[in-house]
Amino acid sequence: MQSKMWADFKSSHGWSCQSQFDLFVLTHQLRWRFNFTYIPEITLSADHSFSALVARAQSALSKTRTDTTVFGRAEFAVPYSENGHKTLINAGFVKSKDEVQPAWRQVIDLGSSMAEIRAGMRSKGRYNLGLAEKKGVVVAHDESKAAVEAFLRLNSATAKRKGFNGRGDAYMRSLIDTLHNEKMGQLWVARLDGVVLSAAIVIFYGERANYLYGVSSNEHRSVMSPYLL
């Protein structure tokens, strides 16, 4: 989310974007002419210490602040530590009560064998994965029109079932098209007897594959297709 691709994509969906101190800063308009600024997914590199990274984010937010800016938000995609937390507090940041991106990440070494990956799962996860395989769930990369339409249907069903406001169809179509055109992501689906039961948008960046959006059907939930996906 600190790539030009993502900045351009968000700019086409109601955000404005500036580049400050090598960081993309997004600005979103609120009611009554107010706005807020947001720096997503700041990652640590060999060129900067965490303290320097925090200072850079603080400078970028200050640079883009206007008289109508309500607050600035920064998210650091780095492993949590008490020292890191203290650095943020000392710099003047306050822990938000609301998470935009996931509060916790699970990082899996895809260079490991499937046996090693399964061994690292909880027993319930291994059981559900095996159950999906036994029931005949099939997972495949698919960006056909039918697969995209299935994803959109399941996206609406998932949002309704979970009780949150999901992204609209236009946003999701645009995201899938953008990732496909930029060769930075794919749509994957899990089917049972040809019917899509779950789907996921996966983004590729650097050496990582990020599970960005996942959706699932209200039907045939007992076959645990999301686990295999």
MOKA-V506286 format. One record per helix or strand of 2 or more residues. SS is the DSSP state (H for helix, E for strand). FROM is the first residue (numbers start at 1). TO is the last residue. If there is no record, write none. Layout:
# MOKA-V506286
SS/FROM/TO
SS/FROM/TO
This chain:
# MOKA-V506286
H/4/11
E/15/20
E/23/29
H/31/33
E/35/42
H/50/64
E/69/76
H/82/90
H/114/119
H/123/135
E/138/141
H/145/162
H/169/182
E/185/192
E/195/205
E/208/216
H/221/223
H/225/228
